């Protein structure tokens, strides 16, 4: 049961442009959402999160938007840089991290 | 701080063999987790621990065992390896920040069962 879905396995953008990574979820009990970034041969690293009481959270070049009615969140990276090339996972939890569900990931490639 | 460390980085097992994946964190985190990531899939929780002496099952616990005798260590045991356990295994630990938690992941162990 894939409760968190990232329907785009890959995304390619030009350096300096905006990258938009999307994530959909099915469980209405999810109240906390996170984005992780993963480089090859490394573990995922936390990037940004958002609570369900907000619809936007910004941290430098990274902004996460949450649309609860559509059960959709997105990660915007602007401007995109070649160092942003990685796999991005979205994750969601309801109450605590003991039941966190991850999407399958989107591989972002930022071309110079 | 070394953060979360995992050994080995890569291992090949024969069907029916056993092995222990090691995980250690030096951040004094109470919560630790084991995930597996299959190709094209997200991470799935195998087991977790909320403190020394306490462990509990996650989403996909079958075929695995864990122990948590110390705060630092959280080994994952495979008793009878099966091809379905071919995966990349990630250990994580949690820092509590504000109202919610942020997980720190190790670099992963790639396991191939033939």
Interface residues (C-beta under 8 A of the other chain):
Chain A: X2 X4 X6 X9 X32 X34 X36 X41 X42 X43 X44 X45 X46 X49 X51 X89 X91 X96 X97 X98 X99 X100 X101 X102 X103 X104 X105
Chain B: X4 X31 X33 X35 X40 X41 X42 X43 X44 X45 X48 X50 X56 X58 X59 X90 X92 X94 X99 X100 X101 X102 X103 X104 X105 X106 X107 X108
